[in-house]
Amino acid sequence: MNKKITAVAMAAALSIGTIASVSSAHADRGDSKGVSSRIATILPGLVANGTLTQAQSDAITAALAGAAPIKSMLKKNLGAMEAVITSTLGITAADLQAAHVAGKSLATLAGDKKAALITALVNFKTTEIDAAVTTGKLTAAQATAMKSGLTARVTAMVESVPGSKHGGMGKDRMGKGKKMHSPSIS
């Protein structure tokens, strides 16, 4: 009994400890299940030697698949999101790119259209989430969780200054997303 509890605890710890790396690595490679091949090969061995039951193995696999990030699935429509931004603000894609390169936030670019931009982006993201539920890529519970606080997240995105959260050693950068010589425009 203790052996099974220990094995299940170890499997759970392995699962929890690797969810972030498994999810991001496999989301980037298009693994829609979000379960690493390493775990997928370990679990059958644990079932074969009696450490886990098949039901426990299936539960671990389902938990990992459910924990996979949905962001990669939703980010595939970046071109459509750019179209929402440019049409809402009445600018071109080139204007949007120039503002991004200049370090301007979408809020600065939008000016008095900031509220309209936030509403348009929230509607866009909500439509994406609903479509993912319709196609079975998300459960209703996952959709509800993603929609919770969506307006606040979109507002934060609109107000964020490009490059402010990402480190790097590119032009005018000194790592950790800070510019050395010029203050950020927001």
N, C-alpha and C positions, 0 to 999 in steps of 0.2 A: 504494500500500500504506500509506504513512504517513498519507495523507489519511483512509483508512478507519479506521486505528487511532485517529487523533485524533478522528474523528467518533464512533466507538464510545466512546472515553474521555469525550468531552463528553456524550454521551447518558447514559452511566452516571453521570457526576457530577451531571447534571441530575436523573436518577432518584433517586440517593441523597440529594441535597440537598433534594429535595422530598418524599421519602417521608413524613416526619413531618407536614408541613403538608397534603400530599395526603390522607394516611390519615385524619388527624383531621377535616379539613374534609369529606371525602366520607363518612366513617363517620357524622358527624352528620346528613348529608343523606340517609343511607340508601343510598349508592352501594356496593353489595355487592362490586364488583370492586376498589374502592380505587384506581383509575387515574383521574387527573385528565383532564378533557376537554381541557385544554391539551396535555398529553402525547399524548393520543389523537389530536389533530389534527396534532401535530408529526411523529410517527413516520411516518405515511403519506407525508409530504413527503420525508422522508429516504430512504424506500424508493424513491419515484418518481425522485429525482435520483441514485440509485445509491450514496448514502453508506452506507446500510444495506441488508442483504438482508431479505426478508420474515421469514425465520427469526430474524434478530437482533431485528427489531421485535417479533415474537411473544414472544421470550425476555424482552425488556425488559418488555413488558406483563404477562407471567406473573410475573416477579419482583416487579413493583409490586403486583400483585393478591395475591401471597403474603405481601407485607410489610404489607398493610393490617391495622390493629389488629382483634383479635377482641373486645376489651373491649366495644365498643358492642353487639355481638351478644349478649353474655352479660349485659349490664346491663339488658336489657329485662325480666328477671325479678326486678326489685327488690322487687316486691310479694310474690313467692314467698319471697324471701330474708327479708323482714321477717316473714313467717309462720313460717319456720323459727326465727328468733330469738325471737319471742314465744312460740311453743309450747314451745321448749326451756327458756326461762326461766320460763314460766308467768305472763307479764305481758300486758297489753293493748298495742295499738298506741299508744294515748295515753300509757301509761307510758314506752314506748320513745321517743316523740317528746319527752316532757318531760325525760327523761334527756339526750337529745341537745342540747336547748336549754340545759340546765343545764351542758353541757360535760363530761358524764360519759362515760367510755369504756365500751364494752360489757363489758370485763373488770370494771370497778367495779360495773356493773349486775348482772352475772352472779354475782359473789361466788364461792361454792364450786361453782357450776355452770359455771365458765369452761371447764374441760376438755371437758365435755359440749357446750358451745356450739361450741367449736372443731371438735370431731369432727362435729357436725351440719352446720356450714357447709362443712367440707371435703367431706363426703359430697354435699352439695347442689351445690357447684361441680363436683365430679367427675361427677355425673350430668348437669349442663349440658354439660360438655365432651364426654362420651360421646354425648349426643344430637346435638351439633353434628357429630361424626364420622359418626354414622348418617345424618344428612340431607345429608352431603357438604359442609358448610360449613367443616369442618376436615379436614386430613389426619391420619393416625395420627401422623406425626412432629410436627405442630403440637400435637396433643393431648398427646403425651408431653412436649413442651417446656413446655406450660402446666401439666401436673400436677407437673412437677419443682419442688420447693420450695413447693408449694401450701400445705402445713401451716404453713410459716414465714410465708408471705404472709398467710394467714388469721389467724394468731396476731398478727402485727403490726397487722392491721386491727382485731382485737378489742381490742388494747391501746392503740390510738391514741385520742387525745382529739379530739373533734369540733372542727374549726376550726384545729387545730394546724398544718396544712400549707397552709392557704389564706389568702392575704392578704385584706384587706377593710377597709372603713371602717364596718362596721355597728356596732350597739350594743356598747359597751365594747371596740371594736377600734381598734388603732392601726396597721393594715396589717401585712403579713407574718405574719398569724395570731397575733399576740401580744396578750394582754389587758393593759391598762395597770394596772388596779387590783387585780385578783384573781388569785391563783395558780390554775393549772389543777388540776382534780381528776382523778386517774387511778386 
